[in-house]
């Protein structure tokens, strides 16, 4: 069984696209568990899911929790031997779920974290896999205004623009919008580090995986659409959370992080 964990807070506008695309073509014989962890939404997300997608298991928080803690909560309440971490702003493309199932079957008993190829809503490539964030790179990144189209060579290197997006590659880390792994890998890593409230949890998880010789793979056969919201690309409370999480990341792992 594969368990897909989604954490949402006032994401009702994305839920229909997510679950319609997911449930529209489940391969015959596939055991699928969809879990939605609602982080105290006020937009009727829960009632909408109950009415239109009764097969989804809902976990309702009594108080807001961080991204990592919510996903850990979802995994603890799941049954699958394979885990998918899926943002509510993800859309499954035709055949993508079948590729996910095939990937788990073909890599049975292997330890890994798999990142799909993510596309923007206009079907252009989204730079969703990255090299580990050195302090120098982050300074370049913020100076460029978090612009993925920047011609800064440091940013190009960070975003793996030298990578062939049609081939499978080992990468440092991938955005947590969509990650897949065997359950025993998630358990071995202890899930997401709950000291982070928002941001850097995905990079931290991948770095800890590499430190335990668990590779992170960019796997373009799985292709999903991601309506990337970029909550910290302009000054807001999310910017504060990003900076706080970045400081925690460097405090835990040091400034010059590298893959083992």
FIKOLZA-1660 file (N, C-alpha, C; in steps of 0.1 Angstrom, whole numbers, plus 5000, padded with zeros to 4 digits):
% residues 260
   i   px   py   pz ch aa at
   1 5008 4988 5000  A  X  N
   1 5000 5000 5000  A  X CA
   1 5009 5012 5000  A  X  C
   2 5004 5023 4993  A  X  N
   2 5011 5035 4993  A  X CA
   2 5002 5045 5000  A  X  C
   3 5008 5053 5010  A  X  N
   3 5001 5063 5018  A  X CA
   3 5005 5077 5013  A  X  C
   4 4996 5085 5009  A  X  N
   4 4999 5098 5004  A  X CA
   4 4995 5108 5015  A  X  C
   5 5004 5116 5021  A  X  N
   5 5001 5125 5031  A  X CA
   5 5001 5139 5026  A  X  C
   6 4990 5146 5029  A  X  N
   6 4989 5160 5025  A  X CA
   6 4986 5169 5037  A  X  C
   7 4993 5179 5038  A  X  N
   7 4991 5189 5049  A  X CA
   7 4985 5202 5043  A  X  C
   8 4974 5207 5048  A  X  N
   8 4968 5219 5043  A  X CA
   8 4963 5228 5053  A  X  C
   9 4963 5241 5050  A  X  N
   9 4957 5251 5058  A  X CA
   9 4951 5262 5049  A  X  C
  10 4938 5261 5048  A  X  N
  10 4931 5270 5039  A  X CA
  10 4935 5269 5025  A  X  C
  11 4936 5256 5021  A  X  N
  11 4939 5253 5007  A  X CA
  11 4928 5247 4999  A  X  C
  12 4916 5250 5003  A  X  N
  12 4904 5244 4996  A  X CA
  12 4904 5247 4981  A  X  C
  13 4910 5258 4976  A  X  N
  13 4909 5261 4962  A  X CA
  13 4918 5252 4954  A  X  C
  14 4927 5244 4961  A  X  N
  14 4935 5234 4953  A  X CA
  14 4931 5220 4955  A  X  C
  15 4922 5217 4965  A  X  N
  15 4919 5204 4968  A  X CA
  15 4912 5196 4957  A  X  C
  16 4903 5202 4950  A  X  N
  16 4896 5195 4939  A  X CA
  16 4906 5191 4928  A  X  C
  17 4915 5199 4924  A  X  N
  17 4925 5196 4914  A  X CA
  17 4934 5184 4919  A  X  C
  18 4938 5185 4931  A  X  N
  18 4946 5175 4937  A  X CA
  18 4939 5161 4937  A  X  C
  19 4928 5160 4943  A  X  N
  19 4921 5147 4945  A  X CA
  19 4914 5142 4932  A  X  C
  20 4909 5151 4924  A  X  N
  20 4904 5147 4911  A  X CA
  20 4915 5140 4902  A  X  C
  21 4927 5147 4902  A  X  N
  21 4938 5141 4894  A  X CA
  21 4943 5128 4900  A  X  C
  22 4943 5127 4913  A  X  N
  22 4947 5115 4920  A  X CA
  22 4938 5103 4918  A  X  C
  23 4925 5105 4920  A  X  N
  23 4916 5094 4920  A  X CA
  23 4910 5091 4906  A  X  C
  24 4914 5099 4896  A  X  N
  24 4908 5097 4883  A  X CA
  24 4914 5084 4876  A  X  C
  25 4926 5080 4879  A  X  N
  25 4931 5068 4872  A  X CA
  25 4940 5060 4881  A  X  C
  26 4935 5054 4892  A  X  N
  26 4942 5046 4901  A  X CA
  26 4944 5032 4894  A  X  C
  27 4957 5028 4892  A  X  N
  27 4959 5015 4885  A  X CA
  27 4952 5004 4892  A  X  C
  28 4947 4994 4884  A  X  N
  28 4940 4983 4889  A  X CA
  28 4949 4975 4899  A  X  C
  29 4944 4972 4911  A  X  N
  29 4951 4964 4920  A  X CA
  29 4959 4973 4930  A  X  C
  30 4959 4986 4928  A  X  N
  30 4967 4995 4937  A  X CA
  30 4960 4997 4950  A  X  C
  31 4967 4995 4961  A  X  N
  31 4962 4999 4974  A  X CA
  31 4967 5013 4977  A  X  C
  32 4957 5022 4978  A  X  N
  32 4961 5036 4980  A  X CA
  32 4954 5042 4993  A  X  C
  33 4961 5049 5001  A  X  N
  33 4956 5056 5012  A  X CA
  33 4959 5071 5011  A  X  C
  34 4949 5079 5011  A  X  N
  34 4951 5093 5011  A  X CA
  34 4947 5099 5024  A  X  C
  35 4957 5106 5030  A  X  N
  35 4955 5112 5043  A  X CA
  35 4956 5127 5042  A  X  C
  36 4947 5135 5047  A  X  N
  36 4948 5150 5047  A  X CA
  36 4948 5154 5062  A  X  C
  37 4959 5161 5065  A  X  N
  37 4961 5167 5078  A  X CA
  37 4957 5182 5077  A  X  C
  38 4946 5185 5083  A  X  N
  38 4941 5199 5082  A  X CA
  38 4946 5207 5094  A  X  C
  39 4954 5218 5091  A  X  N
  39 4961 5226 5101  A  X CA
  39 4952 5238 5105  A  X  C
  40 4940 5235 5110  A  X  N
  40 4931 5245 5116  A  X CA
  40 4926 5255 5105  A  X  C
  41 4921 5249 5093  A  X  N
  41 4916 5257 5082  A  X CA
  41 4903 5264 5087  A  X  C
  42 4901 5276 5080  A  X  N
  42 4888 5283 5083  A  X CA
  42 4880 5285 5070  A  X  C
  43 4884 5277 5059  A  X  N
  43 4878 5279 5046  A  X CA
  43 4869 5267 5042  A  X  C
  44 4865 5260 5052  A  X  N
  44 4856 5248 5050  A  X CA
  44 4863 5237 5042  A  X  C
  45 4876 5236 5043  A  X  N
  45 4884 5225 5036  A  X CA
  45 4879 5212 5040  A  X  C
  46 4877 5210 5053  A  X  N
  46 4874 5197 5059  A  X CA
  46 4860 5192 5054  A  X  C
  47 4850 5201 5055  A  X  N
  47 4836 5197 5050  A  X CA
  47 4836 5195 5035  A  X  C
  48 4844 5202 5028  A  X  N
  48 4845 5200 5013  A  X CA
  48 4851 5186 5010  A  X  C
  49 4861 5182 5017  A  X  N
  49 4867 5169 5015  A  X CA
  49 4857 5158 5019  A  X  C
  50 4851 5160 5030  A  X  N
  50 4841 5150 5035  A  X CA
  50 4830 5148 5025  A  X  C
  51 4826 5158 5019  A  X  N
  51 4814 5158 5010  A  X CA
  51 4819 5151 4996  A  X  C
  52 4830 5156 4991  A  X  N
  52 4834 5152 4977  A  X CA
  52 4844 5140 4977  A  X  C
  53 4851 5138 4987  A  X  N
  53 4862 5127 4987  A  X CA
  53 4861 5120 5000  A  X  C
  54 4850 5112 5003  A  X  N
  54 4849 5105 5015  A  X CA
  54 4859 5094 5017  A  X  C
  55 4867 5090 5007  A  X  N
  55 4877 5080 5008  A  X CA
  55 4890 5086 5015  A  X  C
  56 4890 5099 5016  A  X  N
  56 4902 5105 5022  A  X CA
  56 4901 5105 5037  A  X  C
  57 4911 5100 5044  A  X  N
  57 4912 5101 5059  A  X CA
  57 4916 5114 5063  A  X  C
  58 4908 5121 5072  A  X  N
  58 4911 5135 5076  A  X CA
  58 4916 5134 5091  A  X  C
  59 4926 5142 5093  A  X  N
  59 4931 5144 5107  A  X CA
  59 4930 5159 5109  A  X  C
  60 4923 5163 5119  A  X  N
  60 4921 5177 5122  A  X CA
  60 4929 5181 5134  A  X  C
  61 4937 5192 5133  A  X  N
  61 4944 5197 5144  A  X CA
  61 4936 5206 5153  A  X  C
  62 4939 5206 5165  A  X  N
  62 4932 5215 5175  A  X CA
  62 4940 5229 5176  A  X  C
  63 4952 5228 5172  A  X  N
  63 4961 5240 5171  A  X CA
  63 4970 5239 5160  A  X  C
  64 4975 5250 5154  A  X  N
  64 4984 5250 5142  A  X CA
  64 4997 5243 5146  A  X  C
  65 5002 5234 5138  A  X  N
  65 5015 5228 5140  A  X CA
  65 5024 5231 5127  A  X  C
  66 5037 5228 5128  A  X  N
  66 5046 5231 5118  A  X CA
  66 5045 5220 5107  A  X  C
  67 5051 5223 5095  A  X  N
  67 5050 5214 5083  A  X CA
  67 5055 5200 5087  A  X  C
  68 5067 5200 5093  A  X  N
  68 5073 5187 5096  A  X CA
  68 5064 5179 5106  A  X  C
  69 5060 5185 5117  A  X  N
  69 5052 5178 5127  A  X CA
  69 5039 5173 5121  A  X  C
  70 5033 5181 5112  A  X  N
  70 5020 5177 5106  A  X CA
  70 5023 5164 5097  A  X  C
  71 5033 5164 5089  A  X  N
  71 5036 5153 5081  A  X CA
  71 5039 5141 5089  A  X  C
  72 5047 5143 5100  A  X  N
  72 5050 5131 5109  A  X CA
  72 5037 5126 5115  A  X  C
  73 5028 5134 5118  A  X  N
  73 5015 5130 5124  A  X CA
  73 5007 5122 5113  A  X  C
  74 5008 5126 5101  A  X  N
  74 5001 5119 5090  A  X CA
  74 5007 5105 5088  A  X  C
  75 5020 5105 5088  A  X  N
  75 5027 5092 5086  A  X CA
  75 5024 5082 5098  A  X  C
  76 5024 5087 5110  A  X  N
  76 5021 5079 5121  A  X CA
  76 5007 5073 5120  A  X  C
  77 4998 5080 5114  A  X  N
  77 4984 5075 5113  A  X CA
  77 4982 5068 5099  A  X  C
  78 4992 5064 5092  A  X  N
  78 4991 5058 5079  A  X CA
  78 4995 5043 5081  A  X  C
  79 4992 5035 5070  A  X  N
  79 4994 5021 5070  A  X CA
  79 5003 5016 5059  A  X  C
  80 5006 5025 5050  A  X  N
  80 5014 5021 5038  A  X CA
  80 5028 5017 5040  A  X  C
  81 5033 5008 5032  A  X  N
  81 5048 5005 5033  A  X CA
  81 5056 5014 5024  A  X  C
  82 5048 5023 5017  A  X  N
  82 5055 5033 5009  A  X CA
  82 5048 5047 5012  A  X  C
  83 5056 5057 5013  A  X  N
  83 5051 5070 5017  A  X CA
  83 5053 5081 5007  A  X  C
  84 5042 5089 5004  A  X  N
  84 5044 5101 4996  A  X CA
  84 5040 5113 5003  A  X  C
  85 5048 5123 5003  A  X  N
  85 5046 5136 5009  A  X CA
  85 5041 5145 4998  A  X  C
  86 5029 5149 4998  A  X  N
  86 5023 5156 4987  A  X CA
  86 5016 5170 4992  A  X  C
  87 5021 5181 4986  A  X  N
  87 5015 5194 4989  A  X CA
  87 5000 5194 4983  A  X  C
  88 4992 5202 4989  A  X  N
  88 4978 5204 4983  A  X CA
  88 4978 5211 4970  A  X  C
  89 4989 5218 4966  A  X  N
  89 4989 5225 4953  A  X CA
  89 4996 5216 4942  A  X  C
  90 4996 5203 4944  A  X  N
  90 5001 5194 4934  A  X CA
  90 4990 5188 4926  A  X  C
  91 4992 5186 4913  A  X  N
  91 4983 5179 4904  A  X CA
  91 4990 5167 4898  A  X  C
  92 4984 5156 4898  A  X  N
  92 4989 5144 4892  A  X CA
  92 4987 5144 4877  A  X  C
  93 4997 5143 4869  A  X  N
  93 4995 5142 4855  A  X CA
  93 4991 5128 4851  A  X  C
  94 4986 5126 4839  A  X  N
  94 4982 5113 4834  A  X CA
  94 4993 5103 4835  A  X  C
  95 4990 5092 4841  A  X  N
  95 5000 5081 4843  A  X CA
  95 5010 5082 4854  A  X  C
  96 5010 5094 4861  A  X  N
  96 5020 5096 4871  A  X CA
  96 5019 5087 4883  A  X  C
  97 5007 5084 4887  A  X  N
  97 5005 5075 4898  A  X CA
  97 5010 5061 4895  A  X  C
  98 5008 5056 4882  A  X  N
  98 5013 5043 4878  A  X CA
  98 5028 5043 4878  A  X  C
  99 5034 5054 4874  A  X  N
  99 5049 5055 4875  A  X CA
  99 5054 5054 4889  A  X  C
 100 5047 5060 4898  A  X  N
 100 5051 5060 4912  A  X CA
 100 5050 5045 4918  A  X  C
 101 5039 5038 4914  A  X  N
 101 5038 5024 4919  A  X CA
 101 5049 5016 4913  A  X  C
 102 5051 5018 4900  A  X  N
 102 5062 5010 4893  A  X CA
 102 5075 5012 4899  A  X  C
 103 5078 5025 4903  A  X  N
 103 5091 5029 4908  A  X CA
 103 5093 5021 4922  A  X  C
 104 5083 5021 4930  A  X  N
 104 5084 5013 4943  A  X CA
 104 5086 4999 4940  A  X  C
 105 5079 4993 4930  A  X  N
 105 5081 4979 4928  A  X CA
 105 5095 4976 4922  A  X  C
 106 5100 4984 4913  A  X  N
 106 5113 4981 4907  A  X CA
 106 5125 4984 4917  A  X  C
 107 5122 4992 4927  A  X  N
 107 5133 4994 4937  A  X CA
 107 5130 4988 4950  A  X  C
 108 5123 4977 4950  A  X  N
 108 5119 4970 4962  A  X CA
 108 5131 4967 4971  A  X  C
 109 5130 4969 4984  A  X  N
 109 5140 4966 4994  A  X CA
 109 5152 4976 4992  A  X  C
 110 5151 4986 4984  A  X  N
 110 5162 4996 4983  A  X CA
 110 5158 5008 4992  A  X  C
 111 5169 5015 4997  A  X  N
 111 5166 5027 5005  A  X CA
 111 5170 5039 4997  A  X  C
 112 5160 5048 4997  A  X  N
 112 5162 5060 4988  A  X CA
 112 5151 5070 4991  A  X  C
 113 5153 5082 4987  A  X  N
 113 5142 5093 4987  A  X CA
 113 5141 5097 4972  A  X  C
 114 5129 5097 4967  A  X  N
 114 5127 5100 4952  A  X CA
 114 5119 5113 4951  A  X  C
 115 5125 5121 4942  A  X  N
 115 5118 5134 4939  A  X CA
 115 5114 5134 4924  A  X  C
 116 5101 5137 4922  A  X  N
 116 5096 5137 4908  A  X CA
 116 5101 5149 4901  A  X  C
 117 5099 5149 4887  A  X  N
 117 5100 5161 4880  A  X CA
 117 5088 5170 4882  A  X  C
 118 5090 5182 4887  A  X  N
 118 5078 5191 4889  A  X CA
 118 5078 5201 4877  A  X  C
 119 5065 5204 4873  A  X  N
 119 5063 5214 4863  A  X CA
 119 5055 5225 4869  A  X  C
 120 5057 5237 4863  A  X  N
 120 5048 5248 4866  A  X CA
 120 5034 5246 4860  A  X  C
 121 5024 5254 4864  A  X  N
 121 5011 5252 4857  A  X CA
 121 5011 5254 4842  A  X  C
 122 5021 5261 4837  A  X  N
 122 5021 5263 4822  A  X CA
 122 5029 5252 4816  A  X  C
 123 5033 5242 4823  A  X  N
 123 5040 5230 4819  A  X CA
 123 5055 5232 4817  A  X  C
 124 5060 5244 4820  A  X  N
 124 5075 5246 4820  A  X CA
 124 5081 5239 4832  A  X  C
 125 5094 5236 4830  A  X  N
 125 5101 5229 4841  A  X CA
 125 5103 5238 4853  A  X  C
 126 5100 5232 4865  A  X  N
 126 5102 5239 4878  A  X CA
 126 5115 5234 4884  A  X  C
 127 5124 5243 4888  A  X  N
 127 5137 5239 4894  A  X CA
 127 5135 5235 4908  A  X  C
 128 5131 5222 4910  A  X  N
 128 5127 5217 4923  A  X CA
 128 5137 5209 4930  A  X  C
 129 5149 5206 4923  A  X  N
 129 5160 5199 4930  A  X CA
 129 5171 5209 4931  A  X  C
 130 5178 5209 4942  A  X  N
 130 5188 5219 4945  A  X CA
 130 5201 5213 4951  A  X  C
 131 5212 5221 4950  A  X  N
 131 5224 5217 4958  A  X CA
 131 5222 5223 4972  A  X  C
 132 5229 5218 4982  A  X  N
 132 5228 5223 4995  A  X CA
 132 5231 5237 4997  A  X  C
 133 5224 5244 5005  A  X  N
 133 5225 5259 5006  A  X CA
 133 5237 5263 5015  A  X  C
 134 5247 5268 5008  A  X  N
 134 5258 5274 5015  A  X CA
 134 5254 5289 5018  A  X  C
 135 5260 5295 5028  A  X  N
 135 5257 5308 5032  A  X CA
 135 5259 5318 5020  A  X  C
 136 5270 5315 5012  A  X  N
 136 5273 5323 5000  A  X CA
 136 5262 5323 4990  A  X  C
 137 5257 5310 4988  A  X  N
 137 5246 5308 4978  A  X CA
 137 5234 5316 4983  A  X  C
 138 5230 5315 4996  A  X  N
 138 5218 5321 5000  A  X CA
 138 5219 5336 4999  A  X  C
 139 5230 5342 5001  A  X  N
 139 5232 5356 4999  A  X CA
 139 5230 5360 4984  A  X  C
 140 5235 5352 4975  A  X  N
 140 5233 5354 4961  A  X CA
 140 5218 5353 4958  A  X  C
 141 5212 5343 4964  A  X  N
 141 5197 5340 4961  A  X CA
 141 5188 5351 4965  A  X  C
 142 5190 5356 4977  A  X  N
 142 5182 5367 4982  A  X CA
 142 5185 5380 4975  A  X  C
 143 5198 5382 4971  A  X  N
 143 5201 5394 4963  A  X CA
 143 5194 5395 4950  A  X  C
 144 5192 5383 4944  A  X  N
 144 5185 5382 4931  A  X CA
 144 5169 5381 4933  A  X  C
 145 5165 5382 4945  A  X  N
 145 5150 5383 4947  A  X CA
 145 5144 5369 4946  A  X  C
 146 5151 5358 4949  A  X  N
 146 5145 5345 4948  A  X CA
 146 5141 5342 4934  A  X  C
 147 5148 5347 4924  A  X  N
 147 5145 5346 4910  A  X CA
 147 5151 5334 4903  A  X  C
 148 5144 5323 4900  A  X  N
 148 5149 5311 4894  A  X CA
 148 5155 5314 4880  A  X  C
 149 5151 5325 4874  A  X  N
 149 5156 5328 4860  A  X CA
 149 5169 5337 4861  A  X  C
 150 5174 5339 4873  A  X  N
 150 5186 5347 4874  A  X CA
 150 5198 5341 4866  A  X  C
 151 5206 5350 4860  A  X  N
 151 5218 5345 4853  A  X CA
 151 5230 5344 4862  A  X  C
 152 5228 5346 4875  A  X  N
 152 5239 5345 4885  A  X CA
 152 5244 5330 4884  A  X  C
 153 5257 5328 4882  A  X  N
 153 5262 5315 4881  A  X CA
 153 5261 5307 4893  A  X  C
 154 5262 5314 4905  A  X  N
 154 5260 5307 4918  A  X CA
 154 5246 5301 4919  A  X  C
 155 5236 5309 4915  A  X  N
 155 5222 5305 4915  A  X CA
 155 5219 5293 4905  A  X  C
 156 5225 5294 4894  A  X  N
 156 5224 5284 4884  A  X CA
 156 5229 5270 4889  A  X  C
 157 5240 5271 4896  A  X  N
 157 5246 5259 4902  A  X CA
 157 5237 5254 4913  A  X  C
 158 5232 5263 4921  A  X  N
 158 5223 5259 4932  A  X CA
 158 5211 5251 4927  A  X  C
 159 5205 5256 4916  A  X  N
 159 5193 5251 4910  A  X CA
 159 5195 5239 4900  A  X  C
 160 5208 5234 4900  A  X  N
 160 5211 5222 4891  A  X CA
 160 5207 5225 4877  A  X  C
 161 5210 5237 4872  A  X  N
 161 5206 5240 4858  A  X CA
 161 5215 5232 4848  A  X  C
 162 5226 5226 4853  A  X  N
 162 5234 5217 4845  A  X CA
 162 5229 5203 4844  A  X  C
 163 5218 5200 4851  A  X  N
 163 5213 5187 4851  A  X CA
 163 5203 5184 4839  A  X  C
 164 5204 5173 4833  A  X  N
 164 5195 5169 4822  A  X CA
 164 5182 5165 4829  A  X  C
 165 5171 5172 4827  A  X  N
 165 5158 5169 4833  A  X CA
 165 5151 5157 4828  A  X  C
 166 5157 5151 4818  A  X  N
 166 5151 5139 4812  A  X CA
 166 5157 5126 4818  A  X  C
 167 5167 5127 4826  A  X  N
 167 5174 5116 4831  A  X CA
 167 5174 5115 4846  A  X  C
 168 5175 5103 4852  A  X  N
 168 5175 5101 4866  A  X CA
 168 5189 5105 4871  A  X  C
 169 5190 5113 4882  A  X  N
 169 5202 5118 4888  A  X CA
 169 5202 5117 4903  A  X  C
 170 5213 5115 4909  A  X  N
 170 5214 5118 4923  A  X CA
 170 5215 5133 4925  A  X  C
 171 5208 5138 4935  A  X  N
 171 5208 5152 4938  A  X CA
 171 5210 5154 4953  A  X  C
 172 5214 5166 4957  A  X  N
 172 5216 5169 4971  A  X CA
 172 5202 5169 4978  A  X  C
 173 5192 5176 4973  A  X  N
 173 5179 5176 4980  A  X CA
 173 5169 5181 4970  A  X  C
 174 5156 5179 4975  A  X  N
 174 5145 5183 4966  A  X CA
 174 5134 5189 4975  A  X  C
 175 5126 5198 4969  A  X  N
 175 5116 5205 4976  A  X CA
 175 5106 5195 4981  A  X  C
 176 5101 5197 4993  A  X  N
 176 5091 5188 5000  A  X CA
 176 5077 5189 4994  A  X  C
 177 5075 5195 4983  A  X  N
 177 5062 5196 4977  A  X CA
 177 5057 5182 4973  A  X  C
 178 5067 5173 4969  A  X  N
 178 5064 5160 4965  A  X CA
 178 5076 5151 4967  A  X  C
 179 5076 5142 4977  A  X  N
 179 5087 5133 4979  A  X CA
 179 5082 5119 4982  A  X  C
 180 5089 5109 4977  A  X  N
 180 5084 5095 4979  A  X CA
 180 5096 5087 4985  A  X  C
 181 5092 5078 4994  A  X  N
 181 5102 5069 5000  A  X CA
 181 5096 5057 5006  A  X  C
 182 5103 5046 5008  A  X  N
 182 5098 5035 5016  A  X CA
 182 5095 5039 5030  A  X  C
 183 5086 5033 5036  A  X  N
 183 5082 5037 5050  A  X CA
 183 5094 5035 5059  A  X  C
 184 5102 5024 5057  A  X  N
 184 5113 5022 5067  A  X CA
 184 5124 5032 5066  A  X  C
 185 5125 5039 5054  A  X  N
 185 5134 5050 5053  A  X CA
 185 5129 5062 5061  A  X  C
 186 5116 5065 5060  A  X  N
 186 5111 5076 5068  A  X CA
 186 5113 5073 5083  A  X  C
 187 5110 5061 5087  A  X  N
 187 5112 5057 5101  A  X CA
 187 5127 5058 5105  A  X  C
 188 5136 5053 5097  A  X  N
 188 5150 5053 5100  A  X CA
 188 5155 5068 5102  A  X  C
 189 5150 5077 5094  A  X  N
 189 5154 5091 5095  A  X CA
 189 5147 5098 5107  A  X  C
 190 5137 5092 5112  A  X  N
 190 5129 5099 5123  A  X CA
 190 5119 5109 5117  A  X  C
 191 5116 5108 5104  A  X  N
 191 5107 5117 5098  A  X CA
 191 5114 5131 5097  A  X  C
 192 5105 5141 5096  A  X  N
 192 5110 5155 5095  A  X CA
 192 5114 5160 5109  A  X  C
 193 5124 5168 5110  A  X  N
 193 5128 5174 5123  A  X CA
 193 5118 5185 5127  A  X  C
 194 5111 5182 5138  A  X  N
 194 5101 5191 5142  A  X CA
 194 5105 5204 5149  A  X  C
 195 5118 5206 5150  A  X  N
 195 5123 5219 5155  A  X CA
 195 5121 5230 5144  A  X  C
 196 5120 5226 5132  A  X  N
 196 5116 5236 5121  A  X CA
 196 5101 5237 5121  A  X  C
 197 5096 5249 5121  A  X  N
 197 5082 5251 5120  A  X CA
 197 5078 5252 5105  A  X  C
 198 5086 5259 5097  A  X  N
 198 5082 5261 5083  A  X CA
 198 5095 5264 5076  A  X  C
 199 5098 5257 5064  A  X  N
 199 5109 5259 5056  A  X CA
 199 5121 5251 5061  A  X  C
 200 5130 5246 5052  A  X  N
 200 5142 5239 5055  A  X CA
 200 5140 5224 5059  A  X  C
 201 5128 5220 5062  A  X  N
 201 5126 5206 5067  A  X CA
 201 5130 5196 5056  A  X  C
 202 5127 5200 5044  A  X  N
 202 5130 5190 5033  A  X CA
 202 5145 5189 5030  A  X  C
 203 5152 5201 5030  A  X  N
 203 5166 5201 5029  A  X CA
 203 5173 5193 5040  A  X  C
 204 5168 5195 5052  A  X  N
 204 5174 5189 5064  A  X CA
 204 5172 5174 5063  A  X  C
 205 5160 5169 5059  A  X  N
 205 5157 5155 5057  A  X CA
 205 5166 5148 5047  A  X  C
 206 5168 5155 5036  A  X  N
 206 5177 5149 5025  A  X CA
 206 5191 5149 5030  A  X  C
 207 5196 5159 5037  A  X  N
 207 5210 5159 5042  A  X CA
 207 5212 5148 5052  A  X  C
 208 5202 5146 5061  A  X  N
 208 5203 5135 5070  A  X CA
 208 5203 5121 5063  A  X  C
 209 5195 5121 5052  A  X  N
 209 5195 5108 5044  A  X CA
 209 5209 5105 5039  A  X  C
 210 5215 5116 5032  A  X  N
 210 5229 5114 5027  A  X CA
 210 5239 5110 5037  A  X  C
 211 5237 5116 5049  A  X  N
 211 5247 5112 5060  A  X CA
 211 5245 5098 5064  A  X  C
 212 5234 5092 5061  A  X  N
 212 5232 5077 5064  A  X CA
 212 5233 5069 5052  A  X  C
 213 5239 5075 5041  A  X  N
 213 5241 5068 5028  A  X CA
 213 5228 5064 5022  A  X  C
 214 5218 5072 5024  A  X  N
 214 5205 5070 5017  A  X CA
 214 5204 5080 5006  A  X  C
 215 5205 5076 4993  A  X  N
 215 5205 5086 4982  A  X CA
 215 5192 5093 4980  A  X  C
 216 5193 5105 4974  A  X  N
 216 5181 5113 4970  A  X CA
 216 5182 5113 4954  A  X  C
 217 5171 5108 4948  A  X  N
 217 5171 5106 4934  A  X CA
 217 5161 5116 4927  A  X  C
 218 5165 5122 4917  A  X  N
 218 5156 5130 4908  A  X CA
 218 5151 5119 4898  A  X  C
 219 5138 5117 4897  A  X  N
 219 5132 5106 4889  A  X CA
 219 5122 5112 4880  A  X  C
 220 5126 5116 4867  A  X  N
 220 5117 5124 4859  A  X CA
 220 5106 5115 4853  A  X  C
 221 5106 5102 4854  A  X  N
 221 5095 5094 4849  A  X CA
 221 5082 5098 4856  A  X  C
 222 5083 5102 4869  A  X  N
 222 5072 5107 4876  A  X CA
 222 5071 5122 4874  A  X  C
 223 5060 5127 4869  A  X  N
 223 5059 5141 4865  A  X CA
 223 5046 5147 4871  A  X  C
 224 5048 5157 4879  A  X  N
 224 5036 5163 4886  A  X CA
 224 5036 5178 4884  A  X  C
 225 5025 5184 4885  A  X  N
 225 5024 5199 4883  A  X CA
 225 5023 5205 4897  A  X  C
 226 5031 5215 4899  A  X  N
 226 5031 5222 4912  A  X CA
 226 5029 5237 4911  A  X  C
 227 5018 5241 4917  A  X  N
 227 5015 5256 4917  A  X CA
 227 5023 5262 4928  A  X  C
 228 5036 5264 4926  A  X  N
 228 5045 5269 4937  A  X CA
 228 5041 5283 4942  A  X  C
 229 5037 5284 4955  A  X  N
 229 5032 5296 4960  A  X CA
 229 5043 5306 4964  A  X  C
 230 5055 5301 4967  A  X  N
 230 5066 5310 4971  A  X CA
 230 5063 5320 4982  A  X  C
 231 5059 5314 4993  A  X  N
 231 5054 5323 5004  A  X CA
 231 5065 5332 5010  A  X  C
 232 5078 5329 5008  A  X  N
 232 5088 5337 5014  A  X CA
 232 5096 5346 5004  A  X  C
 233 5090 5347 4992  A  X  N
 233 5097 5354 4982  A  X CA
 233 5095 5370 4983  A  X  C
 234 5086 5374 4992  A  X  N
 234 5084 5388 4995  A  X CA
 234 5083 5389 5010  A  X  C
 235 5086 5401 5015  A  X  N
 235 5086 5402 5030  A  X CA
 235 5073 5400 5036  A  X  C
 236 5073 5390 5046  A  X  N
 236 5061 5387 5053  A  X CA
 236 5065 5378 5065  A  X  C
 237 5055 5373 5072  A  X  N
 237 5058 5365 5084  A  X CA
 237 5066 5352 5079  A  X  C
 238 5063 5348 5066  A  X  N
 238 5070 5336 5061  A  X CA
 238 5085 5339 5059  A  X  C
 239 5088 5351 5056  A  X  N
 239 5103 5354 5055  A  X CA
 239 5110 5352 5068  A  X  C
 240 5103 5356 5079  A  X  N
 240 5109 5355 5092  A  X CA
 240 5111 5340 5095  A  X  C
 241 5101 5331 5092  A  X  N
 241 5102 5317 5094  A  X CA
 241 5113 5311 5086  A  X  C
 242 5115 5316 5074  A  X  N
 242 5125 5311 5065  A  X CA
 242 5139 5314 5071  A  X  C
 243 5141 5326 5075  A  X  N
 243 5154 5330 5081  A  X CA
 243 5156 5323 5094  A  X  C
 244 5146 5321 5102  A  X  N
 244 5148 5314 5115  A  X CA
 244 5152 5299 5112  A  X  C
 245 5145 5293 5102  A  X  N
 245 5148 5279 5099  A  X CA
 245 5162 5278 5093  A  X  C
 246 5166 5287 5085  A  X  N
 246 5179 5287 5079  A  X CA
 246 5190 5288 5090  A  X  C
 247 5188 5296 5100  A  X  N
 247 5197 5297 5111  A  X CA
 247 5198 5284 5118  A  X  C
 248 5187 5278 5121  A  X  N
 248 5186 5265 5128  A  X CA
 248 5193 5254 5120  A  X  C
 249 5191 5254 5106  A  X  N
 249 5198 5245 5098  A  X CA
 249 5213 5246 5099  A  X  C
 250 5218 5258 5098  A  X  N
 250 5233 5260 5099  A  X CA
 250 5238 5257 5113  A  X  C
 251 5230 5260 5123  A  X  N
 251 5234 5256 5137  A  X CA
 251 5235 5241 5139  A  X  C
 252 5226 5234 5132  A  X  N
 252 5226 5219 5134  A  X CA
 252 5238 5213 5125  A  X  C
 253 5239 5218 5113  A  X  N
 253 5247 5211 5103  A  X CA
 253 5260 5218 5099  A  X  C
 254 5262 5231 5104  A  X  N
 254 5273 5239 5100  A  X CA
 254 5270 5247 5087  A  X  C
 255 5279 5256 5085  A  X  N
 255 5277 5266 5073  A  X CA
 255 5280 5259 5060  A  X  C
 256 5290 5251 5059  A  X  N
 256 5294 5245 5047  A  X CA
 256 5289 5230 5046  A  X  C
 257 5277 5229 5043  A  X  N
 257 5271 5215 5043  A  X CA
 257 5274 5208 5029  A  X  C
 258 5277 5195 5030  A  X  N
 258 5281 5188 5018  A  X CA
 258 5275 5174 5019  A  X  C
 259 5272 5168 5007  A  X  N
 259 5267 5155 5006  A  X CA
 259 5278 5145 5010  A  X  C
 260 5275 5134 5018  A  X  N
 260 5285 5124 5021  A  X CA
 260 5289 5116 5009  A  X  C
% end
